[in-house]
């Protein structure tokens, strides 16, 4: 049997549904139908609000009909349909939300007096509807205006309905059994609609206060501030407060903004970017904003408390993006606004950020964390910020000329200035590398390395390198993309100029030219357009001619520019990362971005700005990395662990290696590939290996510290060098090999050309003639290995003798590891001795006099290209542990073979006169 409360609910819903239908037909539809399309913005805004209210009223009527249907079902099927099936109980939140939407639509109309404005435009129509309207509102005075009557007609039925909801639900809760689930639903619904009553009262109060505010302001201020959605929360005319330094005449706190009125000026502050800082005394507190710090002061402490509390709660509400329910400050979420936020703001004050828009993370009124800064002229910066300044890794784009052309600076920043390592990209395909002084000292001049295929402006400028040291004549500065100032110019014919350059890289002022033949010209230089080069000085022709090989292979930068000082802008952030205990959220700062076009660059900027990785996964990943280092400390396991780490772009060591690889490519590849930088490059690779080993040791110490274990003892220099050359260098060398080997090719191009000619000449000989030419003792000739066909003579057989040794030596170019190259050389030696031992029928150790001609034979048949570059790279990069051993001896023998083959041309001509290929052996 249904309770009286349920029957009362049924009647309540029937009455409310009918009332909504009458209000809709008598009020809302006439408001919409009789209001012509307004031409002014305010009129269009009122019409939009009335249309929204009509939609909300329609949804409210529909949900009331649904509730009515569920009640009728309950009354008709009491035995099978339980009380919990009522829409009002089962879906109380949905019913509540529909009521809230109606209240918000209604109060928006009240705040801007939409009913009064609509009634005023159609006075005659509403005068004719006055009787019907007053019948709908029997309690309204006949003296009330039409606008007031319309507002009450749309509010009173709802307020009465909600009040009756609460009373009936409370009675229904008392009737339900204590432990029953139904009682919980009833109590929950009663609580929600009790809160709805409070929400309705506050919403009406705020709307009426806002409406009154618009009446008190001038039309100009009203046009600036009035929007249907904003609500006045506090007015300094009600609770006095003064604000410094702006000295506002009136302070208005809305639910979305703080407004200071000062004469005809209006200062508006978005509450999402307002931080409340409690003052030290009882009458003052402070507000922090992106461009202002405001002090609020009240004579009475209670007034200060009112303002501080309301501002704090308004900020919380603005950040949540929805009104507090049921009243301001009563939301279940924390009532203190977060210190760190993610917002967008356009700066207005004069200065470097004027009209720039920052979007990203903030802390106490300053950009702090990841973000994007964009200026109206197209410049933008994406990266990390600290207390309002660029700080950490970032990418700066500066547009240049037409669309899709820009200068890009990818580097680390410190307190708003470029600092340390960076790569500069100019235009879609033009790459420049910022290093030298710029890579070492914050704010220092940048250096440019020009390569052999690039032609800077100027009559004879083929290559410029700088800086070489601290002297005034050893540095070339880039200004505006060109070289200018004191420096060194080295041309392709090995002429050397030391002096000063103009912007277009022509010679000017005092200088000295050293020619390849040893002559020197010292004096003053000048040049002009179409006038050539003019000089006045002393030409010295008495100098002793220099060694052409030493002049051709002159190396720049070695000694004067020590590799230990290179790339501190790369190593420094990694050391800081390790010193800080390897926090997971700082890993990105270790990685530079290398992009080839604007689309990829913008994608990398979006990544920096938008992908805000959760701290926990980063921390977990870092913890796993450190655990791996602890588990793999034995030599064999350590090698595999380092190999995986260096090949993994997400591992700190892998990130460091990738960044070093990019700097190496930017310096020594393409236009930077110059033979005079070979020594500097190979020393730099070794230094990278030392730094990577130090980085591993630093990570290991962090891992031990986190586990509470004792740190490892410091290594001595000898132990460190063994690990660097024997473990790290072979693992990381492949990342630099291509650019490094190219420099060796350029440096030894002349010798390799002579060697190639010698190989071509020796290849004309059949095996036996070549062995004879090389003075190999005949009892060592492997004639048993020569298998002849019926039409073939022994003297015509080629590429058959010592075939296993030849094939073994050819494998020297299949690896980039100097250690493995030496192992190939050692196996080649073993194959030669094995062949000789087989020929002699006993084990035989070859003396140097017998080994050298046999090795020359094998080298000539292996036909290895660029053998000089290979030999010198092995010599420079091999592990010092091999010095003085068998590998060192064999490498020396290979060098002798290389030099011998270069000098065989004259002997070949003499021997060719005695050789008749038709002569049988």
C-alpha positions in Angstrom: 0.0 0.0 0.0 1.3 3.4 -1.0 2.1 6.0 1.7 0.4 9.4 2.0 3.7 10.9 1.2 3.9 9.1 -2.2 0.4 10.2 -3.1 1.3 13.8 -2.1 4.4 13.6 -4.3 2.2 12.5 -7.2 -0.1 15.5 -6.7 2.9 17.8 -6.4 4.4 16.6 -9.7 1.0 16.9 -11.4 0.5 20.5 -10.2 4.1 21.5 -11.1 3.9 19.9 -14.6 0.7 21.8 -15.3 2.1 25.0 -13.9 5.2 24.7 -16.1 3.0 24.2 -19.1 0.9 27.3 -18.3 4.0 29.4 -17.6 5.5 28.3 -20.9 2.4 29.2 -22.9 1.6 32.5 -21.0 5.1 33.8 -20.5 8.0 32.2 -22.3 6.4 31.5 -25.7 4.9 35.0 -25.9 8.3 36.5 -24.9 10.0 34.6 -27.8 7.2 35.0 -30.4 6.5 38.7 -29.8 10.0 39.8 -29.6 11.3 40.7 -33.1 14.9 40.0 -34.0 16.8 42.8 -32.3 19.4 44.8 -34.2 21.4 45.9 -31.2 23.9 43.6 -29.4 22.2 43.9 -26.0 18.8 43.0 -27.5 20.3 40.0 -29.3 21.9 38.9 -26.0 18.5 39.2 -24.2 16.8 37.1 -26.8 19.6 34.4 -26.6 19.1 34.3 -22.8 15.3 33.9 -23.1 15.8 31.1 -25.7 18.1 29.3 -23.3 15.6 29.7 -20.5 12.9 28.3 -22.7 15.0 25.2 -23.4 15.8 24.8 -19.7 12.1 25.1 -18.9 11.3 22.5 -21.5 13.8 20.0 -20.0 12.5 20.7 -16.6 8.9 19.9 -17.7 10.2 16.7 -19.4 12.0 15.4 -16.3 8.9 16.3 -14.2 6.8 14.2 -16.6 9.3 11.3 -16.2 9.0 11.6 -12.4 5.2 11.7 -12.7 5.3 8.5 -14.8 7.5 6.6 -12.3 5.1 7.6 -9.5 2.1 6.4 -11.4 3.9 3.1 -12.1 4.6 2.7 -8.4 0.9 3.4 -7.4 -0.4 1.0 -10.1 2.0 -1.8 -9.3 2.7 -1.6 -5.7 3.5 -5.3 -5.3 6.2 -5.4 -8.1 7.5 -1.8 -8.3 9.5 -0.7 -5.2 9.9 2.8 -3.9 13.5 2.9 -5.0 12.3 2.8 -8.7 11.1 6.4 -8.4 13.0 8.7 -10.7 13.3 11.2 -7.9 15.3 8.6 -5.9 17.0 6.4 -8.5 18.3 9.4 -10.6 18.3 12.2 -8.1 21.5 13.7 -9.5 20.1 14.0 -13.0 16.8 15.6 -11.7 18.9 18.0 -9.6 21.1 19.0 -12.6 18.0 19.9 -14.7 16.9 22.1 -11.8 20.3 23.7 -11.6 20.4 24.5 -15.3 17.0 26.2 -15.1 18.1 28.3 -12.1 21.3 29.4 -13.9 19.4 30.3 -17.0 16.8 32.2 -15.0 19.3 34.1 -12.9 21.3 35.1 -16.0 18.1 36.8 -17.2 17.6 38.5 -13.9 21.2 39.8 -13.7 20.8 41.7 -17.0 17.1 42.5 -16.6 16.1 40.6 -19.6 12.4 40.3 -18.5 12.1 44.1 -18.0 13.7 44.8 -21.3 11.4 42.4 -23.2 8.3 43.7 -21.4 9.3 47.3 -22.2 9.6 46.6 -25.9 6.1 45.1 -26.1 4.1 47.2 -23.6 0.8 46.9 -25.5 0.9 43.1 -25.8 1.6 42.6 -22.1 -1.0 45.2 -21.0 -3.5 42.9 -22.8 -2.1 39.8 -21.0 -2.1 41.5 -17.6 -5.3 39.7 -16.2 -4.1 36.2 -17.2 -0.7 36.9 -15.8 -2.0 38.1 -12.4 -4.3 35.1 -12.2 -1.1 32.9 -12.4 0.4 34.9 -9.5 -2.4 35.6 -7.0 0.0 36.8 -4.3 1.6 39.6 -6.5 0.5 43.2 -6.0 -1.5 44.7 -8.9 0.9 47.7 -8.7 3.9 45.6 -9.7 5.5 46.1 -13.1 5.1 43.6 -15.9 8.8 42.8 -15.8 8.6 42.0 -12.0 5.5 39.8 -12.6 7.2 37.9 -15.4 10.2 37.3 -13.2 8.1 36.0 -10.3 6.0 33.8 -12.6 9.2 32.0 -13.7 10.6 31.8 -10.2 7.8 31.2 -7.6 6.5 27.8 -8.9 10.1 26.4 -8.9 10.9 27.7 -5.4 7.6 26.3 -4.0 8.1 23.0 -5.8 11.6 22.5 -4.4 10.5 23.4 -0.9 7.7 20.8 -1.0 10.1 18.2 -2.4 12.3 18.6 0.7 9.4 18.3 3.1 7.9 15.3 1.4 11.2 13.5 1.0 12.1 14.0 4.7 8.7 12.6 5.7 9.2 9.7 3.3 12.7 9.0 4.9 11.1 8.8 8.4 8.6 6.3 7.1 11.2 4.0 5.4 12.7 1.1 7.4 16.1 2.0 9.0 18.4 -0.6 7.3 16.7 -0.6 4.0 18.5 0.6 0.9 15.4 2.8 0.1 16.0 4.9 3.1 19.5 5.7 2.0 18.1 6.8 -1.4 15.4 9.0 0.2 17.9 10.7 2.6 20.3 11.3 -0.2 17.6 12.9 -2.4 16.3 15.0 0.6 19.9 16.2 1.2 20.4 17.1 -2.5 17.2 19.1 -2.8 17.8 20.8 0.6 21.1 22.0 -0.9 19.3 23.0 -4.0 17.2 25.4 -1.8 20.4 27.0 -0.6 21.8 27.2 -4.1 18.6 28.9 -5.3 18.7 31.5 -2.6 22.4 32.3 -3.2 21.9 32.4 -7.0 19.0 34.8 -6.6 20.9 37.0 -4.2 23.9 37.2 -6.4 21.8 37.9 -9.5 19.9 40.7 -7.8 23.2 42.2 -6.4 24.7 42.1 -9.9 21.5 43.7 -11.3 21.8 46.5 -8.8 25.5 47.0 -9.6 24.8 47.7 -13.2 22.3 50.4 -12.2 25.0 52.1 -10.1 27.6 52.2 -12.9 27.9 54.5 -15.8 26.8 53.2 -19.2 30.4 53.1 -20.4 31.5 51.0 -17.5 28.4 48.8 -17.8 29.2 48.1 -21.4 32.7 47.1 -20.5 31.8 44.8 -17.5 28.3 43.5 -18.0 28.0 39.9 -19.1 25.1 37.6 -18.3 27.4 34.9 -16.7 29.3 37.1 -14.2 28.0 37.5 -10.7 29.0 40.1 -8.1 30.4 38.4 -5.0 31.7 41.4 -3.0 31.7 45.2 -3.4 34.0 47.6 -1.5 31.0 49.9 -1.0 29.5 47.2 1.2 32.8 46.0 2.9 35.4 48.8 2.7 38.9 47.9 1.4 41.7 49.9 -0.1 44.1 48.5 -2.8 47.7 49.6 -3.4 49.5 50.6 -5.5 46.6 51.3 -7.9 44.5 53.2 -5.3 41.3 52.0 -6.7 38.1 54.0 -6.0 36.0 50.9 -6.0 36.8 47.2 -5.8 34.5 44.6 -7.3 34.9 40.8 -6.9 33.0 38.8 -9.5 32.9 35.0 -9.8 35.4 35.1 -12.7 37.4 38.3 -12.2 38.6 41.0 -9.8 37.9 44.5 -11.1 39.5 47.8 -9.8 37.8 51.0 -10.9 40.0 54.0 -11.0 38.4 57.1 -12.6 37.7 56.1 -16.1 40.2 53.2 -16.0 39.2 49.6 -15.5 41.7 47.1 -14.3 40.6 43.5 -14.7 42.4 40.4 -13.2 41.4 36.9 -14.2 40.8 34.9 -11.0 42.5 31.8 -12.5 45.7 33.8 -12.4 45.4 35.3 -9.0 47.3 34.0 -6.0 46.4 34.9 -2.4 49.3 35.6 -0.1 48.2 36.2 3.5 49.7 39.3 5.1 51.8 39.5 8.3 49.3 41.8 10.1 45.6 41.3 10.7 44.4 44.0 8.3 46.4 43.3 5.1 46.8 40.5 2.6 48.3 40.4 -0.9 47.3 39.2 -4.3 49.9 38.1 -6.9 49.1 38.4 -10.6 51.2 38.0 -13.7 52.0 41.7 -13.9 51.0 43.2 -10.5 51.3 42.6 -6.8 48.3 44.1 -5.0 48.0 44.9 -1.3 44.5 44.8 0.2 44.1 46.7 3.4 41.0 47.1 5.7 40.6 49.1 8.9 38.8 46.3 10.6 40.3 42.8 10.7 36.9 41.2 10.1 36.6 43.2 6.8 40.0 41.9 5.7 38.9 38.3 6.6 35.7 38.7 4.5 37.6 39.9 1.4 40.5 37.3 1.8 38.0 34.4 2.3 35.8 35.4 -0.6 38.7 36.0 -3.0 40.2 32.6 -2.0 37.0 30.8 -2.6 36.3 32.7 -5.8 39.7 31.6 -7.2 39.0 28.0 -6.2 35.6 28.1 -7.9 37.1 29.7 -11.1 39.8 27.1 -11.3 37.2 24.3 -10.9 35.2 25.8 -13.8 31.8 25.4 -12.1 29.9 27.1 -9.3 30.3 25.7 -5.9 27.3 23.7 -4.7 25.3 24.5 -2.7 27.0 27.8 -1.8 30.4 29.5 -2.3 33.1 27.7 -0.4 31.0 24.6 0.4 32.4 22.4 -2.5 33.8 19.0 -1.5 37.1 19.8 -3.2 40.0 21.5 -1.2 39.2 25.1 -0.4 42.7 26.3 -1.0 43.7 27.1 -4.6 46.7 25.2 -6.0 50.0 27.1 -6.2 50.9 25.5 -9.5 48.5 26.0 -12.4 48.3 25.6 -16.2 46.9 28.7 -17.9 47.2 31.1 -20.8 47.8 34.9 -20.5 48.7 37.8 -22.7 51.0 40.3 -21.2 50.0 44.0 -21.5 52.7 46.0 -19.7 55.6 47.4 -21.7 58.8 45.3 -21.8 60.2 42.3 -23.5 56.9 40.4 -23.0 54.6 43.1 -24.2 51.7 41.6 -26.2 53.3 38.1 -25.8 51.1 35.2 -24.9 52.3 32.6 -22.5 50.5 29.2 -22.2 51.7 26.7 -19.8 52.5 26.2 -16.1 52.5 28.9 -13.5 53.6 29.3 -9.9 52.7 32.3 -7.8 52.1 34.7 -10.7 55.1 33.7 -12.8 55.6 31.3 -15.7 57.2 28.3 -14.0 57.6 24.9 -15.6 56.8 23.9 -19.2 55.2 26.4 -21.4 55.0 28.2 -24.8 55.7 32.0 -25.2 54.5 33.6 -28.4 55.0 37.2 -29.6 52.8 38.9 -32.2 55.7 39.2 -34.6 55.9 35.4 -34.9 58.7 34.7 -32.4 57.9 31.9 -30.0 59.7 30.0 -27.3 58.9 26.5 -26.1 60.6 25.0 -23.1 61.1 25.3 -19.4 60.6 28.5 -17.3 61.6 29.4 -13.8 60.1 32.4 -12.0 59.1 34.1 -15.2 62.3 33.5 -17.2 63.4 31.0 -19.7 65.4 28.5 -17.7 66.4 25.0 -18.8 66.1 23.4 -22.3 64.1 25.3 -24.8 63.5 26.0 -28.5 63.3 29.6 -29.8 61.9 30.3 -33.3 62.6 33.7 -34.9 60.8 34.2 -38.3 63.0 35.4 -41.2 61.3 36.8 -44.3 58.8 34.7 -46.1 56.5 32.1 -44.6 58.1 28.9 -43.3 61.6 30.4 -43.0 63.0 31.0 -39.5 66.1 31.0 -37.3 65.8 28.3 -34.6 67.9 28.1 -31.5 67.7 24.8 -29.6 69.7 25.2 -26.4 69.8 25.5 -22.7 68.8 28.8 -21.0 69.7 30.3 -17.7 67.6 33.2 -16.2 66.3 34.3 -19.6 69.6 34.0 -21.6 71.1 31.3 -23.8 73.6 29.4 -21.9 75.8 26.4 -22.7 75.3 23.9 -25.5 73.0 24.8 -28.4 72.3 24.2 -32.1 71.2 27.0 -34.4 69.1 26.2 -37.4 68.7 28.9 -40.0 66.0 28.4 -42.6 64.5 25.0 -43.6 67.8 23.4 -44.6 70.6 25.6 -43.4 72.3 24.3 -40.3 74.7 26.3 -38.1 76.4 25.1 -35.0 76.9 27.4 -32.0 80.0 26.4 -30.1 83.4 27.7 -29.2 83.2 30.6 -26.7 79.4 30.5 -26.9 79.5 26.8 -25.8 81.7 27.7 -22.8 80.8 31.1 -21.4 77.2 32.4 -20.9 76.6 35.3 -23.3 79.9 34.9 -25.1 80.4 35.4 -28.8 79.4 32.5 -31.1 81.8 30.8 -33.6 81.2 29.4 -37.0 83.1 26.6 -38.7 83.1 26.9 -42.5 83.7 23.7 -44.6 85.5 23.1 -47.8 82.3 23.1 -49.9 81.0 26.4 -48.5 82.1 29.7 -50.0 81.7 32.7 -47.7 81.8 36.1 -49.3 85.3 37.4 -50.1 87.9 36.9 -52.9 90.0 34.1 -51.3 88.1 33.0 -48.2 87.8 29.2 -48.4 87.8 28.2 -44.8 87.7 29.9 -41.4 88.2 28.2 -38.1 87.6 29.7 -34.7 88.2 30.1 -31.9 91.7 28.5 -31.4 92.6 30.0 -28.0 92.4 33.2 -26.0 94.6 35.4 -28.2 93.1 38.3 -30.1 94.3 36.9 -33.4 92.8 33.4 -32.9 89.1 34.1 -32.9 86.5 34.7 -35.6 83.2 36.0 -34.5 79.8 35.6 -36.2 77.7 38.8 -36.3 74.5 38.7 -38.1 75.3 35.3 -39.7 78.7 36.4 -41.0 82.3 36.2 -39.8 83.9 39.4 -38.6 87.0 40.3 -36.5 90.4 38.8 -35.8 90.9 35.2 -36.9 92.7 32.7 -39.1 92.0 31.8 -42.7 93.3 28.6 -44.2 92.8 28.2 -48.0 92.7 24.9 -50.0 96.2 25.5 -51.3 97.4 25.6 -47.6 98.1 29.3 -47.7 97.6 30.7 -44.1 96.4 34.2 -43.3 96.4 35.6 -39.7 94.7 38.9 -39.2 91.4 40.8 -39.3 88.3 40.2 -41.5 85.4 42.5 -42.5 81.7 41.4 -42.5 82.0 40.0 -46.0 85.1 38.0 -45.0 87.6 40.1 -46.9 91.1 40.9 -45.5 91.5 44.3 -43.9 94.1 45.9 -41.6 97.3 44.3 -40.3 98.0 40.6 -41.1 100.4 38.0 -42.3 100.2 35.5 -45.1 102.3 32.3 -45.1 102.4 30.7 -48.6 102.9 26.9 -49.1 106.5 27.4 -50.4 107.4 29.1 -47.1 107.3 32.7 -48.3 105.7 35.2 -45.9 103.9 38.5 -46.6 103.4 40.7 -43.6 101.8 44.2 -43.7 98.5 46.0 -44.1 95.7 44.6 -46.3 92.7 46.3 -47.9 90.2 45.5 -50.7 87.2 47.1 -52.4 84.4 46.2 -54.8 86.0 45.3 -58.1 89.5 46.5 -57.0 90.9 43.2 -55.8 93.3 42.8 -52.8 95.8 45.6 -52.0 98.7 45.2 -49.6 101.6 47.2 -48.3 104.3 45.2 -46.4 107.3 43.0 -46.5 107.6 39.8 -48.6 110.2 37.4 -47.1 111.5 34.8 -49.6 114.4 33.7 -47.5 112.5 31.3 -45.3 113.3 27.6 -45.5 110.7 25.8 -47.5 108.4 23.8 -45.2 107.7 20.1 -45.4 104.7 19.9 -47.8 103.2 17.0 -45.8 103.3 19.0 -42.5 101.8 22.0 -44.2 99.1 20.0 -45.8 98.2 18.3 -42.6 98.3 21.3 -40.3 95.9 20.8 -37.5 93.9 23.7 -35.9 92.7 24.0 -32.4 94.7 21.3 -30.7 96.3 22.5 -27.5 95.0 26.0 -27.8 91.4 24.8 -27.5 91.6 21.8 -25.1 88.9 19.1 -25.5 88.3 19.1 -21.7 86.6 22.5 -22.1 84.4 21.4 -25.0 80.6 21.0 -24.6 80.4 22.0 -20.9 76.8 23.1 -21.8 76.1 19.4 -22.6 78.0 17.8 -19.7 76.9 20.4 -17.2 73.1 19.7 -17.2 73.8 16.0 -17.0 76.1 16.5 -14.0 73.4 18.6 -12.4 70.9 15.9 -13.1 73.1 13.3 -11.4 73.9 15.6 -8.5 70.2 16.2 -7.9 69.7 12.4 -7.5 68.4 11.7 -11.0 64.8 13.1 -10.7 62.7 11.5 -13.3 60.9 14.7 -14.3 64.2 16.4 -15.3 65.2 13.8 -17.9 63.9 15.7 -20.8 66.3 18.6 -20.1 69.1 16.2 -21.1 67.8 15.7 -24.7 68.3 18.2 -27.5 66.0 18.1 -30.5 67.4 17.7 -34.1 64.8 18.4 -36.7 65.1 19.0 -40.4 62.1 21.1 -41.3 59.5 23.5 -39.8 56.8 20.8 -39.5 59.0 18.5 -37.5 60.2 21.5 -35.4 56.7 22.6 -34.6 55.9 19.0 -33.6 58.8 19.0 -31.3 57.6 22.3 -29.8 54.1 20.8 -29.3 55.7 17.9 -27.5 57.6 20.1 -25.2 54.6 22.2 -24.3 51.8 19.6 -24.3 53.1 16.3 -23.2 53.3 16.8 -19.5 54.4 13.4 -18.3 53.1 12.2 -15.0 55.9 12.3 -12.3 55.2 8.8 -11.1 55.9 6.9 -14.4 59.1 8.9 -14.9 60.3 8.2 -11.3 59.5 4.5 -11.7 61.4 4.3 -15.0 64.4 6.0 -13.4 64.3 3.7 -10.5 64.3 0.7 -12.9 67.3 2.1 -14.7 69.3 2.5 -11.5 68.4 -1.0 -10.4 69.7 -2.4 -13.7 73.1 -0.7 -13.1 73.4 -2.4 -9.7 72.6 -5.8 -11.1 75.1 -5.7 -13.9 78.5 -4.6 -12.4 80.5 -7.7 -13.4 82.7 -7.0 -16.5 80.8 -9.1 -19.0 77.4 -8.1 -17.7 78.5 -4.5 -17.5 79.5 -4.4 -21.2 76.0 -5.7 -22.2 74.3 -3.3 -19.8 76.2 -0.3 -21.2 75.5 -1.4 -24.8 71.7 -1.4 -24.1 71.9 1.9 -22.2 73.8 3.7 -25.0 71.4 2.4 -27.7 68.3 3.4 -25.7 67.1 7.0 -26.3 65.0 6.9 -23.1 68.1 6.0 -20.9 70.0 9.0 -19.5 73.3 7.6 -21.0 71.6 7.1 -24.3 70.2 10.6 -24.3 73.6 12.0 -23.4 75.3 10.0 -26.2 72.6 11.2 -28.7 73.1 14.8 -27.8 76.9 14.4 -28.1 76.4 12.7 -31.5 74.3 15.7 -32.7 76.9 18.2 -31.6 79.6 16.1 -33.4 77.6 16.0 -36.6 76.8 19.7 -36.4 80.6 20.5 -36.0 82.3 18.0 -38.3 79.8 16.8 -40.9 78.8 18.6 -44.1 80.4 22.1 -44.2 82.4 21.2 -41.1 84.2 18.2 -42.7 87.7 19.6 -43.0 91.0 17.8 -42.8 92.5 20.4 -40.5 90.0 19.5 -37.7 90.8 15.8 -37.7 93.1 15.8 -34.6 90.5 18.0 -32.7 87.7 15.6 -33.7 89.4 12.4 -32.6 90.5 14.0 -29.3 86.9 15.1 -28.8 85.6 11.5 -29.3 88.0 10.2 -26.7 86.8 13.0 -24.3 83.2 11.9 -24.9 84.1 8.4 -24.0 85.7 9.6 -20.7 82.6 11.7 -20.0 80.3 8.8 -20.7 82.2 6.6 -18.3 82.1 9.4 -15.6 78.3 9.6 -16.3 77.9 5.9 -15.7 79.9 6.1 -12.5 77.8 9.0 -11.3 74.5 7.1 -12.0 76.0 4.1 -10.2 76.8 6.2 -7.1 73.2 7.5 -7.1 71.9 3.9 -7.3 74.1 2.8 -4.4 73.0 5.8 -2.4 69.3 5.1 -3.0 69.8 1.5 -1.7 71.7 2.7 1.3 74.9 1.0 0.2 78.4 2.4 0.5 79.7 4.3 -2.6 82.4 2.9 -4.7 86.0 4.2 -4.2 87.3 6.7 -6.7 89.2 5.3 -9.6 92.8 6.1 -10.4 93.7 7.4 -13.9 95.1 4.1 -15.1 92.0 2.1 -14.2 89.7 4.8 -15.7 91.7 4.8 -19.0 91.4 1.0 -19.2 87.6 1.1 -18.8 87.3 4.1 -21.2 89.4 2.5 -24.1 88.5 -1.1 -23.5 84.8 -0.8 -22.7 83.2 2.6 -23.5 85.0 3.7 -26.6 84.2 0.6 -28.7 80.5 0.9 -27.7 80.1 4.6 -28.6 82.5 4.9 -31.5 79.9 3.8 -34.1 77.8 6.9 -33.3 80.8 9.1 -34.5 82.5 6.9 -36.9 81.1 8.2 -40.2 82.0 11.9 -39.6 85.4 10.9 -37.9 86.5 8.6 -40.7 85.6 11.2 -43.3 88.1 13.6 -41.7 90.8 10.9 -41.9 89.9 10.4 -45.5 90.4 14.1 -46.2 93.6 14.3 -44.2 95.3 11.3 -45.9 93.8 11.8 -49.4 97.2 12.4 -51.1 98.9 9.3 -49.6 95.8 7.2 -50.3 95.9 8.3 -53.9 99.5 7.2 -54.3 98.7 3.9 -52.5 95.7 3.3 -54.8 97.9 3.8 -57.9 100.5 1.4 -56.4 97.8 -1.2 -55.8 96.6 -0.8 -59.4 100.1 -1.3 -60.7 100.7 -4.4 -58.6 97.4 -5.9 -59.6 98.9 -6.3 -63.1 101.2 -9.0 -61.9 100.2 -12.7 -61.7 100.9 -14.3 -58.4 104.3 -15.8 -59.1 105.6 -12.6 -60.7 104.4 -10.5 -57.9 106.1 -12.8 -55.3 109.3 -12.5 -57.3 109.0 -8.7 -57.6 108.5 -8.4 -53.8 111.6 -10.6 -53.2 109.7 -13.3 -51.4 111.9 -16.3 -50.9 110.9 -19.0 -53.3 110.8 -21.8 -50.7 107.9 -19.8 -49.1 105.8 -19.7 -52.2 102.6 -21.7 -51.8 102.8 -23.4 -55.2 100.7 -26.3 -53.8 97.8 -24.0 -53.6 97.8 -23.2 -57.3 95.5 -25.5 -59.2 95.9 -25.2 -63.0 93.5 -26.0 -65.8 94.7 -27.7 -68.9 95.1 -24.4 -70.8 96.6 -22.5 -67.9 100.2 -21.8 -67.1 101.5 -21.3 -63.6 102.9 -17.9 -64.4 99.4 -16.6 -65.3 97.5 -17.5 -62.1 96.2 -14.5 -60.1 94.7 -14.1 -56.7 95.3 -17.6 -55.5 98.4 -17.5 -53.3 97.7 -16.7 -49.6 94.0 -16.5 -50.4 92.9 -17.2 -46.9 95.1 -14.4 -45.5 93.8 -12.0 -48.2 90.2 -12.7 -47.5 90.8 -12.3 -43.7 92.5 -8.9 -44.2 89.6 -7.7 -46.3 87.3 -8.0 -43.2 89.2 -5.0 -41.6 86.7 -2.6 -43.2 83.6 -4.5 -41.9 83.9 -3.2 -38.3 84.4 0.3 -36.8 85.9 -1.0 -33.5 89.7 -0.5 -33.5 90.1 -3.5 -31.2 88.3 -5.7 -33.8 90.4 -4.3 -36.6 93.5 -5.3 -34.7 92.1 -8.7 -34.2 91.5 -9.0 -38.0 95.2 -8.0 -38.5 96.3 -10.6 -36.0 94.3 -13.3 -37.7 95.7 -12.3 -41.0 99.2 -12.8 -39.6 98.1 -16.2 -38.3 96.8 -17.2 -41.7 100.1 -16.1 -43.4 102.2 -18.2 -40.9 99.8 -21.2 -41.3 100.2 -21.1 -45.1 104.0 -20.9 -44.8 104.0 -23.7 -42.2 101.9 -25.9 -44.5 104.3 -25.2 -47.5 107.4 -26.1 -45.3 105.7 -29.0 -43.7 106.5 -27.7 -40.2 105.6 -24.9 -37.8 107.5 -21.8 -38.8 107.7 -18.4 -37.2 108.3 -15.6 -39.8 111.1 -13.1 -39.1 110.4 -9.5 -40.0 112.5 -9.8 -43.2 110.3 -12.6 -44.5 107.0 -11.2 -43.0 107.1 -7.8 -44.6 107.2 -8.9 -48.3 104.5 -11.5 -47.7 102.3 -8.9 -45.9 102.9 -6.5 -48.8 101.7 -9.3 -51.2 98.5 -9.9 -49.1 97.8 -6.2 -48.8 98.1 -5.7 -52.6 95.7 -8.6 -53.2 93.2 -7.4 -50.6 92.9 -4.1 -52.4 91.5 -2.2 -49.3 90.4 1.3 -50.2 91.7 4.2 -48.0 94.1 2.0 -46.1 96.0 5.0 -44.8 92.9 6.5 -43.2 92.2 3.0 -41.7 95.7 2.7 -40.3 95.8 6.2 -38.7 92.3 5.8 -37.2 93.3 2.5 -35.6 96.6 4.0 -34.3 94.8 7.0 -32.8 91.9 5.2 -31.3 93.3 1.9 -30.2 93.5 0.8 -26.6 96.9 1.9 -25.0 97.1 -1.6 -23.5 98.2 -2.8 -27.0 101.2 -0.5 -27.1 104.4 -2.5 -27.5 102.6 -5.8 -28.0 101.9 -8.0 -31.0 99.1 -5.8 -32.3 101.3 -2.8 -32.2 104.0 -4.7 -34.0 101.6 -5.9 -36.7 100.1 -2.4 -37.1 103.6 -1.0 -37.6 104.3 -3.7 -40.2 101.0 -2.7 -42.0 102.1 0.9 -42.0 105.4 -0.1 -43.6 103.5 -2.0 -46.3 101.4 1.0 -46.9 104.4 3.3 -47.3 106.2 0.7 -49.4 103.4 0.3 -51.9 103.3 4.1 -52.4 107.0 4.0 -53.5 106.8 1.0 -55.8 106.3 3.0 -59.0 110.0 3.3 -60.0 110.8 -0.3 -59.2 107.8 -1.4 -61.2 109.1 0.3 -64.3 112.6 -1.4 -64.0 111.1 -4.8 -63.3 108.5 -4.6 -66.1 111.4 -4.3 -68.6 112.7 -7.7 -67.5 109.3 -9.4 -67.4 107.8 -11.2 -70.4 104.4 -12.5 -69.6 104.7 -15.1 -72.3 107.8 -16.6 -70.7 106.8 -20.0 -69.0 107.7 -20.4 -65.4 
